[in-house]
């Protein structure tokens, strides 16, 4: 999902406003809290990002 990639890019850029916006959009789209929280450590997440 492109919104997850946008969230990760915003985390790397350090843009708090965009991190917040992507998080709100992901929650509205029904993405689980677990998945949103795991974006920062996506390589170690226990599920697929596809």
N, C-alpha and C positions, 0 to 999 in steps of 0.2 A: 504494500500500500504506500503510495507516494507521500501521504501525510506523515507516516512514520519516518520516512527519510527526511522530510522537512523538519520534523521535531529534532532528529539527531543533528542535522546541520545547524539548527538554531542553538542547540546545546554547545556545539563546538565553537560557533561564532560568539557565544556568550550573550546572546540577545534575549533577555528575559521576557520582553513583550511578545516576541515571536514564539518562544517556548510556551508561554501561557496560551497564545492563540491556537497553536497546533494542538495543545493538550485539550482545550475546550472542544475543538473540532473533532478530535479523535473520540472523545467521550460521547459527543452527540451522534457520532457514526456507529456507536455501540461497541467500540474497541474496549476490551477489558482493562481494568485498572492494572492488573498484573502485567499485561503487555506494554501499556504506556510506561509503567515504572521501569521495565526492563530495557527500554531503548538505550539508555546510557551504557549498559553492559551487554549489548545485543549478541556479542560473540559467545557469551556464556549462558544465554537464555535457554531454558529447557524446551523450546518449541521453535518451529520453523517460521521464518519471516516472509515466506512466499505468498 
